Amino acid sequence: MAELLYTVQDVSKLLKTNETYVRKLIKKGLLKAMVLGRLKVRASALEEFLAKYEGYDVTDVDNIKKMEIAE
């Protein structure tokens, strides 16, 4: 059975980033989460986040912008 919930640590590994960044995404409301003992992210919420921000630079959660591809 596929996982339905991920911890912040799981999400950071999947996104190849760090836990602090994942917590910023959650705090800013960019990535939906819930508390079940500790923060958890539904697999569907992670998929929604990835689809919504595809093509965007989300490095700075306070300044999200469309990606500019250098030619």
C-alpha angles and dihedrals in degrees: 000000000000117000115263097189133040130194120229087258091053092050092048090054093047092049091041091233136103132280093246090060092049090051089052090053090051094044092051090050094243093118118038117228142164137207117245100159086317135005115306131181122207115233088235091054090053091049090049091050092050093048094045096050100037107130093024133105104236095170091113107042090200093054111039113174141170111272118256112212113208113223 
